[in-house]
Amino acid sequence: MHVNAAQGSFGEFLVELGGLFPSALIGPLGWERLLALAHRLPLHVIDQRFGFEFALCDPDPVADFCVVPTPGSRLAEFYVRQGAMAPLGSALAALGTFLAQKAVHNALFADGSGGVILEYDLVGISAEQPSPPGIFIVTGDSRDESCIRKLLGSPDALATALWAVAGWTPDAAIQQQMRQIYRLIQPMRSVSQAGILPGRAQRALRLIIHTDSAGDAVELLARLRYPGSLADAATVVESLTELTRPGVSLSVDVSPGGVSPRLGLEFHRPVEWYELDHSGWNRLIDRLEERGWCLPEKAHGLKAWSRMEQVFEEGRVYRILQTINHVKVVLARGAITAKAYAGTVVLQGA
């Protein structure tokens, strides 16, 4: 496969990789929406890993898309420039300001232990009318104390930062709910990621809270007064924990009324995200399909995802590593469905 990496947009690079995407995961409609977005993004997307969110119960082969604009990177500078040209008060302007602020560069990310992930909704969204991305503040692999961990550890500071990055007006009711949640989860549990979704109708903040075991996850949901089905949550964790890394992460949306009925339960294989681990992931995918949380065609496509492929340009060889990071089972409106989060890394060789 040959690719011209000298071209300016990420879309021009991505179009050469079309053969690497299983059609069950990204079909013609999904490809159209993805390329419409990718052509608006710079080639610098490939400087770091980028990813896809596959809805495993949705028959349409369309995937959401994620990029990682670490502050100070060339990709972050692209968003800073976009923000400077965006209307004042818009989500894009707020994001650009957030990434440009000297305090963010020096304090939140100085030790390299955290970052920002942007998540673009492409499922059910018109290619011509893209919505602003969701913004997630995440910790990295370092176990040392850092400013970003302190930010995630403070409900007031975290809520303020998320509202600022989305250009939203602070909400006193949500702030009170955040404080209550933090009182309930500390000191044994902590928030590992937090996000805001300015393109969606619900004004909520999303928290990812790690728990050490299946029982701990269900017990915490009860303490948080989760308004959905605890029995369904228990069924999910009991079904998957034998096949995954110890612990379950709760993805909860904090609204003015408390924790939302929508709940995500996140599971990781006991390998690093960059390891292919076909047999281990296949067992987990089979379990999702058996439970009816993943369509057969999506299961087939997901098993074909993990791979290492070489692409060539004059004088350069690139390795494209496609892996699965984690799966999330979502409980919403009485239904249980699964999503898979897949990563892609472009490695330049000699």
C-alpha positions in Angstrom: 0.0 0.0 0.0 1.4 3.4 -0.9 0.6 6.7 0.8 1.8 10.3 0.3 2.3 11.6 3.8 3.4 15.0 2.5 -0.1 16.1 1.9 -1.7 18.7 4.1 -4.9 17.2 5.5 -5.4 14.2 7.7 -8.2 13.2 5.3 -5.8 12.9 2.3 -3.7 10.6 4.4 -6.6 8.6 5.8 -8.2 7.9 2.4 -5.2 5.8 1.5 -5.9 3.6 4.6 -9.4 2.7 3.6 -8.6 -1.0 3.2 -7.6 -1.3 6.8 -11.2 -0.6 8.1 -13.6 -3.5 8.3 -16.7 -2.6 6.4 -18.9 -3.9 9.3 -17.4 -1.1 11.4 -17.0 1.7 8.9 -19.1 1.3 5.8 -19.7 3.8 2.9 -21.9 6.2 5.1 -19.4 6.0 7.9 -16.5 6.6 5.6 -18.3 9.6 4.1 -18.8 11.2 7.5 -15.3 10.4 8.7 -13.6 11.8 5.6 -15.7 15.0 5.8 -14.3 15.6 9.2 -10.8 14.3 8.4 -10.4 16.7 5.5 -10.9 19.6 8.0 -8.2 18.3 10.3 -4.4 18.7 9.7 -2.0 15.8 9.0 -0.7 16.4 12.6 -3.4 14.1 13.8 -1.0 11.2 13.1 1.6 12.7 15.5 -0.2 10.9 18.3 -2.6 8.0 18.5 -6.1 8.6 17.3 -9.1 6.4 17.8 -12.6 5.2 17.0 -15.7 4.5 19.0 -17.8 1.6 17.5 -21.4 1.2 18.6 -21.7 -2.6 18.6 -25.5 -2.8 18.6 -26.0 -0.2 15.8 -26.5 -1.9 12.4 -25.2 1.2 10.7 -21.4 1.0 10.2 -20.6 4.5 11.4 -18.0 5.3 14.0 -17.3 8.3 16.2 -13.7 9.7 16.1 -11.2 10.8 18.7 -7.9 12.8 18.5 -5.4 13.8 21.2 -4.3 17.5 20.9 -1.7 17.5 23.8 -1.2 21.2 24.7 1.9 22.5 23.0 1.7 20.0 20.1 1.2 20.9 16.5 -2.3 19.5 16.6 -3.1 21.7 19.6 -1.8 24.7 17.8 -4.2 24.0 15.0 -7.1 24.1 17.5 -5.7 27.3 19.0 -5.8 28.9 15.6 -9.3 27.6 14.9 -10.4 29.1 18.3 -9.0 32.5 17.4 -11.2 32.6 14.3 -14.3 31.1 15.9 -17.2 33.3 17.3 -16.6 34.6 20.8 -18.4 32.4 23.4 -18.5 29.4 21.1 -17.2 25.9 22.1 -14.4 26.1 19.6 -13.2 29.5 20.9 -13.3 28.2 24.4 -11.3 25.1 23.5 -8.7 27.2 21.7 -8.3 29.4 24.7 -8.0 26.4 27.0 -5.2 24.9 24.9 -3.4 28.2 24.5 -3.4 29.3 28.2 0.2 29.3 29.5 -1.1 28.0 32.9 -2.5 24.9 31.2 0.8 24.3 29.4 2.9 24.7 32.5 0.7 23.3 35.2 -1.6 20.7 34.0 0.6 18.9 31.5 4.2 19.8 32.5 5.1 16.3 33.7 3.5 14.6 30.7 1.2 12.5 32.9 -2.1 13.7 31.4 -3.8 15.1 28.3 -6.9 16.1 26.4 -9.0 13.8 24.2 -11.5 15.3 21.7 -14.4 13.0 20.7 -16.3 13.8 17.6 -19.9 12.4 17.3 -20.4 11.1 13.7 -23.2 8.7 14.4 -26.5 10.4 13.5 -24.7 13.6 12.6 -24.8 15.3 9.2 -21.4 15.5 7.6 -22.2 19.0 6.5 -23.2 20.1 10.1 -20.5 18.8 12.4 -21.0 19.4 16.2 -18.2 20.6 18.4 -16.3 17.7 19.9 -16.6 16.4 23.4 -13.6 17.3 25.6 -12.1 14.9 28.1 -9.3 15.6 30.6 -7.4 12.4 31.4 -4.6 11.2 33.5 -1.7 9.4 31.9 0.5 6.5 32.9 2.6 8.2 35.5 1.7 7.3 39.1 3.4 10.4 40.5 1.2 13.2 42.0 0.6 15.9 39.4 -1.4 19.0 38.9 -3.8 17.3 36.6 -4.5 14.6 39.3 -5.1 17.5 41.7 -7.5 19.0 39.2 -9.5 15.8 38.9 -9.5 15.5 42.7 -11.2 18.8 43.2 -14.9 18.9 42.3 -15.0 22.7 42.2 -11.8 23.2 40.2 -12.8 20.4 37.8 -16.3 21.7 37.1 -14.9 25.2 36.5 -12.3 23.9 34.1 -14.8 21.8 32.1 -17.3 24.7 31.9 -14.5 27.0 30.7 -13.3 24.6 28.0 -16.8 24.3 26.6 -17.7 27.9 26.9 -20.6 27.1 29.2 -22.1 29.1 32.1 -21.4 27.5 35.5 -24.4 25.6 37.0 -24.7 25.8 40.8 -26.9 22.7 41.0 -24.4 20.6 39.1 -21.6 21.9 41.2 -23.4 20.9 44.4 -24.0 17.4 42.9 -20.3 17.1 42.1 -19.4 17.9 45.7 -21.8 15.3 46.9 -20.4 12.6 44.6 -16.9 13.4 45.7 -17.9 13.0 49.3 -19.3 9.6 48.5 -16.4 8.2 46.5 -13.5 9.4 48.6 -11.1 8.3 50.0 -11.1 4.8 48.4 -11.9 5.8 44.9 -11.0 8.6 42.5 -11.9 10.2 39.2 -9.5 9.1 36.4 -11.2 11.1 33.6 -13.7 13.8 33.2 -15.4 15.3 30.2 -18.0 17.7 28.8 -20.0 17.2 25.6 -21.0 20.7 24.2 -22.5 19.2 21.1 -25.2 17.3 23.0 -28.5 18.6 24.4 -28.0 17.5 28.0 -26.0 19.9 30.1 -24.1 17.5 32.2 -20.5 16.7 33.3 -19.2 13.2 32.7 -17.0 11.5 35.4 -15.1 8.2 35.0 -14.7 6.6 38.4 -12.6 3.5 38.9 -13.6 0.7 41.2 -11.6 -2.3 42.3 -14.1 -5.1 41.8 -17.5 -6.0 40.5 -19.1 -5.8 44.0 -17.4 -2.5 44.6 -18.9 -1.1 41.4 -22.5 -2.1 42.3 -22.1 -0.9 45.9 -20.9 2.5 44.7 -23.8 2.8 42.3 -26.1 2.2 45.2 -24.4 4.9 47.3 -24.6 7.3 44.4 -28.4 6.7 44.3 -28.1 5.6 40.7 -31.7 5.8 39.3 -31.3 2.9 36.8 -31.4 -0.8 37.4 -28.8 -2.1 39.8 -29.7 -5.6 38.8 -28.8 -4.9 35.2 -25.5 -3.3 36.3 -24.7 -6.3 38.4 -25.5 -8.7 35.5 -23.1 -6.8 33.2 -20.2 -6.8 35.7 -20.6 -10.4 36.6 -20.7 -11.4 33.0 -17.5 -9.7 32.0 -15.1 -9.4 34.9 -13.7 -12.9 34.5 -12.4 -11.9 31.1 -11.1 -8.5 31.9 -8.6 -6.6 34.1 -9.6 -6.4 37.8 -11.9 -3.4 38.4 -14.7 -1.7 36.6 -14.8 2.0 35.7 -18.2 3.8 36.0 -19.0 6.4 33.4 -21.6 8.6 35.0 -23.2 11.9 33.8 -23.8 14.5 36.6 -26.8 16.6 35.9 -28.6 19.2 38.2 -30.7 16.4 39.6 -27.8 14.0 40.4 -26.4 11.0 38.5 -28.2 10.4 35.2 -29.9 7.1 34.4 -27.5 6.6 31.6 -24.6 4.5 32.8 -21.4 3.2 31.2 -19.4 0.3 32.6 -15.9 0.2 31.2 -13.7 -2.9 31.0 -10.1 -3.4 29.9 -8.3 -6.6 28.9 -5.3 -7.4 31.2 -2.8 -6.2 28.5 -1.5 -2.8 27.6 -3.6 -0.9 25.0 -0.9 -1.3 22.3 -0.9 -5.2 22.5 -2.9 -7.0 19.9 -4.0 -9.9 22.1 -6.4 -11.4 19.6 -7.4 -14.5 21.6 -8.1 -12.5 24.7 -10.2 -9.9 23.0 -12.0 -12.5 20.9 -13.2 -14.2 24.0 -14.6 -10.9 25.3 -16.2 -10.1 22.0 -17.8 -13.5 21.9 -19.2 -12.9 25.4 -20.7 -9.6 24.3 -22.3 -11.2 21.3 -23.7 -14.1 23.4 -25.3 -11.6 25.7 -26.9 -9.8 22.9 -24.9 -6.6 23.5 -23.1 -6.8 20.2 -24.4 -7.7 16.7 -22.8 -10.6 15.0 -21.5 -8.5 12.1 -20.0 -6.0 14.5 -18.3 -8.8 16.4 -16.8 -10.1 13.1 -15.6 -6.7 12.2 -14.1 -6.0 15.6 -12.1 -9.3 15.5 -10.6 -8.2 12.2 -9.6 -4.8 13.6 -6.5 -5.5 15.6 -3.5 -5.7 13.2 -0.2 -4.2 12.2 0.1 -3.0 8.6 2.9 -1.3 6.6 2.3 1.5 4.2 4.9 3.1 2.0 5.8 6.5 0.7 8.9 7.4 -1.3 11.8 7.0 1.1 9.5 6.2 4.1 7.9 3.2 5.6 5.0 3.6 8.1 3.6 1.0 10.4 -0.1 1.3 11.2 -0.9 -0.3 14.5 -4.6 -0.9 15.2 -5.6 -2.0 18.7 -8.6 -2.2 21.1 -8.3 0.0 24.2 -11.4 -1.0 26.1 -15.1 -1.8 25.8 -18.0 0.0 27.5 -21.4 -1.5 28.2 -24.1 1.2 28.3 -27.3 1.0 30.2 -29.8 3.6 28.9 -33.6 3.7 28.5 -34.0 0.1 29.5 -31.5 -1.2 26.9 -28.0 -2.7 27.3 -25.6 -2.1 24.5 -21.8 -2.3 24.1 -19.2 0.0 22.5 -15.6 -0.7 21.6 -12.9 1.9 21.8 -10.1 1.3 19.2 -6.8 3.0 18.9 -4.6 3.7 15.9 -1.0 4.6 15.9 1.1 5.7 12.9 4.8 4.8 13.4 7.4 6.1 11.0 10.2 3.7 10.1 13.4 4.2 8.2 
